[in-house]
Amino acid sequence: MTQTKYRKNPDTKTTYILEETEKREISVKQYENITNEQTLKWFRSLGGLESVQRGYTSRGYLITKLTSKNPNRKIKVVRKFDFDSTERV
C-alpha cells in the first residue's frame, strides 16, 4: 500500500500540496478492514469523504485506490493498493 498525504493549498479552492508519502506492506486482513463497506460508511457518517476506485487485479475486481478527506476538507489521504499475485484474499 502506498499512502500519500496532502494538505489543502490555502491560496486556491481545489488544489492540495503533497506532505508525505509512505509505502508499506499490509496483510490481507488489514486490507479487508480498510476497505470494508461498514468502515467506509462509518467515516462518511462522521462527515468525511470516502471515495473508492475499483479495478481488475490478479485477485479479481477489488478496490485499488481509496481517497479520504477529513470533514473540513483540509487534509486528503490517498491509499493505492498493489497486489502480490502469490497471496490469496
C-alpha positions as CSV (number, residue, x, y, z in Angstrom):
1,M,0.0,0.0,0.0
2,T,1.2,3.5,-0.9
3,Q,-0.2,6.2,1.4
4,T,0.1,9.8,0.3
5,K,-1.0,12.7,2.5
6,Y,-1.9,16.1,1.1
7,R,-2.8,19.4,2.8
8,K,-5.1,21.9,1.2
9,N,-3.4,24.8,-0.6
10,P,-4.6,28.0,1.2
11,D,-4.3,30.1,-2.0
12,T,-6.8,28.0,-4.1
13,K,-10.0,26.2,-3.7
14,T,-9.2,22.8,-5.3
15,T,-5.5,22.1,-5.1
16,Y,-3.6,20.2,-2.5
17,I,0.1,20.3,-1.5
18,L,2.0,17.0,-1.0
19,E,3.1,16.5,2.6
20,E,4.4,12.9,2.8
21,T,4.4,9.6,1.0
22,E,4.7,6.2,2.8
23,K,4.9,2.8,1.3
24,R,4.3,-0.3,3.4
25,E,3.2,-3.9,3.2
26,I,-0.2,-4.7,4.8
27,S,-1.8,-8.1,5.4
28,V,-5.0,-9.3,3.7
29,K,-6.9,-8.8,7.0
30,Q,-5.7,-5.1,7.2
31,Y,-6.8,-4.6,3.6
32,E,-10.2,-6.0,4.3
33,N,-10.6,-3.8,7.4
34,I,-9.6,-0.7,5.5
35,T,-11.9,-1.3,2.5
36,N,-14.8,-2.9,4.4
37,E,-18.1,-1.2,3.4
38,Q,-19.1,-0.7,7.1
39,T,-15.8,1.1,7.7
40,L,-16.4,3.4,4.8
41,K,-19.9,4.1,5.9
42,W,-18.8,4.9,9.4
43,F,-16.2,7.5,8.2
44,R,-18.9,9.0,5.9
45,S,-21.3,9.3,8.9
46,L,-18.7,11.4,10.7
47,G,-18.7,13.9,7.8
48,G,-15.6,12.7,6.0
49,L,-15.5,11.9,2.3
50,E,-14.5,8.4,1.2
51,S,-14.3,7.6,-2.4
52,V,-13.2,4.2,-3.9
53,Q,-11.9,3.3,-7.2
54,R,-12.0,-0.4,-8.3
55,G,-10.0,-2.2,-10.8
56,Y,-9.1,-5.6,-12.1
57,T,-6.2,-7.1,-10.2
58,S,-4.5,-10.5,-10.1
59,R,-7.0,-11.3,-7.3
60,G,-10.2,-10.1,-9.1
61,Y,-12.2,-6.9,-9.2
62,L,-11.1,-5.1,-6.0
63,I,-10.6,-1.6,-4.6
64,T,-7.3,-0.3,-5.9
65,K,-7.5,3.3,-4.7
66,L,-9.1,4.8,-1.7
67,T,-9.3,8.6,-1.3
68,S,-10.3,10.0,2.1
69,K,-10.9,13.7,3.1
70,N,-11.5,14.9,6.6
71,P,-14.7,16.7,7.4
72,N,-13.4,20.2,6.9
73,R,-11.7,19.0,3.6
74,K,-8.3,20.4,4.7
75,I,-6.4,17.0,4.6
76,K,-6.7,14.4,1.9
77,V,-5.1,10.9,2.1
78,V,-4.8,8.7,-1.0
79,R,-4.2,5.0,-0.5
80,K,-3.2,2.9,-3.5
81,F,-3.1,-0.8,-3.2
82,D,-0.7,-3.0,-5.2
83,F,-1.4,-6.7,-5.0
84,D,1.0,-9.6,-4.8
85,S,-0.3,-12.3,-7.1
86,T,1.1,-15.2,-4.9
87,E,-1.1,-14.4,-1.8
88,R,-4.9,-15.0,-2.0
89,V,-7.6,-12.8,-0.5
